[in-house]
Amino acid sequence: MEDDDEAHKLVFFNYFLDPEDEISKKLPKEILFRIFSYLDVVSLCRCAQVSKYWNLLALDGSNWQKIDLFDFQRDIEGPVIENISQRCGGFLKLLSLKGCQSVGDQSIRTLAQHCHNIEYLDLSDCKKITDLAIQSLSKHCPKLSIVYLESCVNISDCSLKAISDGCPNLTEINISWCDLVTENGVEALARGCHKIKKFSSKGCKQVNDRAVICLATYCPNIEVLNLHSCDSITDISIQRISEKCLNLRQLCVSKCAQLSDQTLIALAQHNPLLNTLEVAGCHQFTDLGFQALGKNCKYLERMDLEECNQITDLTLAHLATGCPSLEKLTLSHCELITDDGIRQLAAGSCAAESLSVLELDNCPLITDATLDHLISCHNLQRIELYDCQLITRSAIGRLKNHLPNIKVHAYFAPVTPPPTTGGPRPRYCRCCEIL
C-alpha cells in the first residue's frame, strides 16, 4: 500500500509539476513545497535531478525535517552530513545516522552548529563518534529529547555529563554497549535529566546498583528500563526502581544473575501496569516470585523466562489465571516444565484470547500431549520446539490440521544414510526444519 502511494505521488509530479507545464508555472511555490514535503529522502533526491526548478524545491530545507540515512549507511561520508546540516538548518528535527561508520566528530559538530532545533538523533554504531561530538550537541541543541548512542564505543561519562548540562528535555537515551560508561556518568545524567522515560544500558558492565538507584531517585517517570547483562546489579536497585518508578511498563534484566525472587515480589507490589518482563538467565527466580506477579500484574503481555531453570508447572498455573493479556511467552531451557504445565496454560484465558507465540526450545519433558493441549489456542501463530526430543512429526501434523496458519519450528535428527551402492552420495539436510 505504501509503495502504491509513493508511485501515485511521483505520477502526480510527472504529470502536473513538469517545469515546462503551464500548471507548474501557475501553482504557488508554497503549494509545490507542500507537495514535496510528503516525499522520502530517495524520492527527493530523484526529483532534485529533474531540473533546476525541481532541484530548488526538492533541496529546500523545509522538506528535510525528518531524515533517515540508515539505508545508505555504507555510502554516507562526513561531508554529506555537513552539507545536509547547512541546507536544513533550523528545520531539521529528526536525523538517523544509524550504522554510518564513516561519520566522525567534525560532521556532528557542524550538525550541532546549524541544526539547533533537532529533537531526535540516532548515532547507533557510529564508532568514530567521541565525547567531543556529544559536547557540541549539548552546547547547541537544547531541544534534544531522544538520543541513541548504542555501540558508540568511544563514548564515556563525559558525554553523559554534557547531555545532563545541556539537554534538560531528554526523555529517551540508549547507551547500550558503551563500555566506558560507569555509574558516575549515569548519576550525572540522572541529576540533570529528570524527564527520562526510557533508559537502556544493555551490556554496560560498569552500570551497577548505585547507577540504577540514581535513576530511580532522580527520574521517577521511567517507563522502559533495559539493564540486560548489567550483571553486577542486585535486588536492592530493582526494588528501588519498583518503588519510585510507578509508571514502569517494560523491564529487561536478562543475564542479571544475582537477582532473586525479591525483585519479582517488589515489581508485583508496586508496578501493576507492567506489560513486558525479560528475565532470561535469572537462575535464582522460582515459582514464588512468579506467583506474586500472577496475582498483581494483570497487564503482562510479553515474558521471556528463558533459562529460569528453577520454575515448574506451578508458574504456568499462576500465569494462566492471572495474566489474561499474555501474548508472547518464552520458556526455552526451563527444563522442569511438563505437559501438565502447558495444559494449565492452554486452559487459561490468555491462551484462548491472546497467546500468539510460545517458545519451548530445550524443554526435555514435554511430549506430544503438549501439542494436543495447544489445539485450543486459536490465536497461536508460532511455536518453537527445537531440541524437544519427545515431540513427533505426527503431533505437529495434528496441531497444524487444527491451526493451519501456525508456524512450527522444530528440529529432527537426520536419518542415518544407507550405505552407498555406487553413484553420487545423496545429500541430507542437517539444518532446522520449518514445518
N, C-alpha and C positions, 0 to 999 in steps of 0.2 A: 504493500500500500504506500509506504514512504517513497519507494522508487518511482511509483506512478506519479506521485505528487511532484517530485523533482522533475520528471520528464515533462509534465504539464507546464511547469514554470518555465522551463527552457523553451518549449514550443511557443509560449506566450511571448517570451523575449524575442525569439527569432521572427515572429510574425508582426508584433506591434512596435518593438523597440529597435528595429534596424535604423541606424543613424541616418540612412538615406530616405527613410519613410516619413511622410508628412505628419503622421500621428506622433511619431517620436519627437519631431521638432516642436509640435504644439503642446505636448504634455509638459506641465510644470516640472522643473527639476526636483522639487520636493516629492512629487508623486513617484518619479523614477527612483529616487533614493529609497523610498519606502518599499518599492518592489524588490530592489536589490537586497534590502535588509533581510529578506526571507531566505537567502541562499547560504549554503555552507561554504567552507573555505575552498574546496575544489571547484565548485561552480563559479565562485567569484573570480578565481584565477583564470578560468577558461573565458569568462566574459571579458576580463581585462585585456585579452589578446584579440578581441574582435576589431576594435577601432580605438582611436584616441579618445573619442567621446565616451565609449563604454569603459575604457581604462580609467578615465577620470571618475566615473560613477562607481565602478567596482572597487577601486582602491581608496575611496574616501573613508576616513577613519570611523565615521558613524556606522558603517556596515561591519566593522570589525570589533564589536563589543564582546563577543564570545569566540575564542579561538582554541581549537583542539588540534595540535600538531602531532598527535600520537601516531597517526597513520603514516607520517613522513619522517619518523624519528631517525632513520638511517641516513637521510639526506640533509637534515637540518644542521647548518653550521651557525656559529655565533653571529656573523654579520646579518644573517636573515632575521634573527630575533631583534637585533638592533634597528634594522630598517622597519620592521613591524612596529616596534615601540615608538619610533619617531613619527610614523604615519598615524598610528592610533591615538597617541597622546592620552588625554583625559577620558576618551571614550571607552577604552579597554577596561572591562570589569572581570572577565574570566579568561584565564590562559592555562592550558595544559601543555607542558613540555615533557610529559612522562616518557622516559626512555631516550631522550635526546642527549646522548652521552657526549656529544661534541660541544655542548653549550657550557661555557665557563663563567667565572665571576664577572668579567667585563660586560658580557651581554646582559646579565641580570642587573648590574649597576646602571646600565643605560636604560633598561626597562623601568627600574625604580625611579629614575630621574624624570622620565617622560610620562609614565602611566601611574600617576599618584592616586587615581580612583579605583585601582584594582582591588577586588574583593576576594577572588578565588585564584589560587596559584598552586599548580601541581608540578613539583620538581622531582618526583619519584624517579630513582635510578639515574639521576643526573650526577654522575660520580665525580665530575670536575668541580662541582659547586663546593665552596668552603664558607667559613664563617663571614668572610668579607662580603659575600653576596647577600647574606641574610641581614647583616648590619646595614647595608644600603637600603634594603626593603623596609627595615624597621624605621629608618630615618625619613623616608619619603612616602611611605604607603600606610598611613594610619588607618585606612578603611579595611585592611586585610582581615578577613574573618575565617577563611578556610585555607590552610597551608598543608600540603603533603610533601614530606621530606624523606619518604621511605627509601632506604638503601643509599642515601647520600652519606657515604662513609666518612667524609671529611668534616661533617657537622659535629660540633661539640657543645658543651654547656654555654659557650659564648653566644651561640646563635639563639638559644632559648632565653638567655638573659636579654639579648637585644629585642627579641619579639615581645618579651614582657614589658620592656620600657617603651616600645613604640607602637604596639598593636593592641590596645585595650579592648577592641571589639572582637577579638579572636573567639570563635565558637568551636572550631574543629582543627585538630592537628594530628598528624601521623608522623612519628619519628621512628618507626619500626626499622630494625637492623642498623640503627645508627649507634655503633658500638662505643663511640667516645662519650656518649651522653651518660651522665651519672645522676645520682639523687640531687646533687647541687643544682644542676640545670633544671630539673623538673620542679624543684622547690621555687626557684626564681621565676619560672614560667607561671606557676600557680599563684604566686603572690601578686603578679601584675595582670593576669588574665582571668578574672573571676567569672566570665561568661562562658567558659569552656563547657560544651555539652558532649563532645566526642573526643576521646583521647586514646591513641594507640601507640604502644611501645613494644610491639612484638619483637622478641629476640634481643632486647636490650638487657643484657645480663647485669648491668650495674643499676638498674631501676629496682629498688628494694622497698622494704616496709616504710622507711622514712619518706621516700618519694610518694608512695601511694597515700600515706596519711596526710601529707601536704595537699595532695589533690583533693582529698575528702574535706579537708579543713577550709580551703580557700575557694573551691569550685563545687559548691553543693548542687549545681544544676546538671551535673554529669548524667547523661542518659546511656551512653555507649562507652564501654571501657574494655580495651583489649590488652591483656598482660601476658599473652602467650609466650611461654618459655622464659619468663622473668622468674627463674626458679628459686630465687632466694626469699621470695615473699612468703609470709606465714598468715595464719588465721587472723592475727591482730589487725593487719592492714585492711583485709577484706571486710572484717567486722566493722571497722570504722567507715569504710565506703558505704556499707549497707545502712548504717545508722544515719549518716549525714546526707547521702545522695538518694533521697526518697523517690526520685523520678527514674531510677535506674531501670533501663529496658533490656539492654544487651550486655552480657558479661562473658569474656573469654579468659579463663585461667588455665587453659590446657598446658600440660607439662610443668605445672607448678606443684611438684610432688609433695611439698611439705604441708599442703592444706589438708584439713581433716573435716569431719562432719560438722564441726563448729562453724565453719564457713557456710555450709548449706543451711544450717539452722538459723544463722543470723539473716541470711537472704530471705528465708521463709518468713521470719518475723517482721522484717522492715521493708521488703520490696515485693509487694503483691502484684505489681504491674510488670514484673519480669517476663519477657517473652522469648528470649534467646539465652541459652546457657551452654557454654562449651567447656567441658572439664576433662577432655581426653588426657589420659595418663596420670590422673589424680588417684593414685593407688590406694590411698587411705579412706576414700569415701565408701560408705556402707549403706545398707538398706535404711538405717536410722536417719541419715541425712535426707535421703530422697523421700522418706515418709513425711518429713516436715514440709518439703517442697510440695508434695502432692496435696497436702491439706490446705496450703495457703496461697500457692502460685497458680491460680486458675487460668492464667492467660498464656502459659508457656506454649510456644509454637514449634520451636526448634531446640533439640537437645542432642549434644554429642557426648556420649558416655564411653567412648572407645577406651579400652584398657582399664576401665574401672572394674578390676577383676575380682573385687570382693562382693559386688552386688549379686543378688539372687532373683528368683522369680517374684519375691516379695516387692521389690522395687517396681516391677512392671504392674503388679496389682495396684500399688499406690498411684502410679501414673494413669492407669486405665480409669480409675474412679475420680481422680482429682484434676486431670488436665484434659478437658474436652476439646481444646483447640489444637492439640498436638498434631503437627503436620509432618515433621521430619524427625526421626529417631535413629541414632547411631548406637549400636550395641556391639560393634566389632570387638573381638577379643575379650568379651565378657563371658568367660568360659564356664560359669555356673548357671547360665540361662538354659532352661529346658523348654520342651514343648508346652508344659503346663503354664509357664510364664507367658508365652505367646498366645496361648488360649485365653488367658485372662485379659491380655492387651486387646485381642481381637473382639472380645465381648464388651469392651468398654465403649463409651460414647465417642471417644476420639477416633477409634478405628472406623466406626460407622460413618462419621461425619467429616473428618478432616485428614486422617493419616494418609499421606501420599508417598512417602519414601521411608523404607525400613532397611537398615544396613545390619546384616548379621554375619559378616565375614568372620571366619575362625571361631565360630561358636560350636564346639565339637559335640555338644549333647543334643542339639536339635535334629529332628528326623523329618520324614515325610509328613508326619502328623502336624508339624508346624504349618506347612503349606496348606493342608486341608483346613486348618483353623482360619487362615487368612483369606479363604474364598469369600467370606462375608464382608471383607473390607473393600467396598465397591469403589472407593476413590484411590486405592493403591495404584501408583503409577510405576514405581520402580522398587525392586528388592535386590539386595546384594547377598550372594551366598558363596563367595569364594572360600574354598577350603572347608566347606561343611561336608564332611566325609559321608554322613549318613543320609544325605539328600540324593534322590534318584531322578533320572530324567522323566520317569513316568509321573511322579508327583508334580514336577514342573509342568508337564503337559496338562495335567488336570487343572492346575491353577490357571494356566493360560486359556483353557477352554471356558472357564468362568469369567476371567478378566482378560479379554482378547487384546487390550491395549497396553497391558503391563509389560515392562522391560525387566527381564530376569537375567542377572549377571551371575554366572556360575562357572565353576571350573571342574572338569573331569579329566583324570589322568588318562593319557593316550593309551590305547590298546597296544599290547606288545605286538610288534610286527611279526608276521610269519616269516620263516626262513625263505630267502630268495631262491628262485629256481631258474635263475638266468634272466637276462634283460635288465633294464634300469630299475633301481630300487625305488619303491613307491615312497612318496613324501607323506609325512604325518604331521599334522598341525599340532603344535605343543603350546599354543597361546590360549588365553582365556576365551571360552566360547560364550558368545552372547546369544541367548535363545530368544 
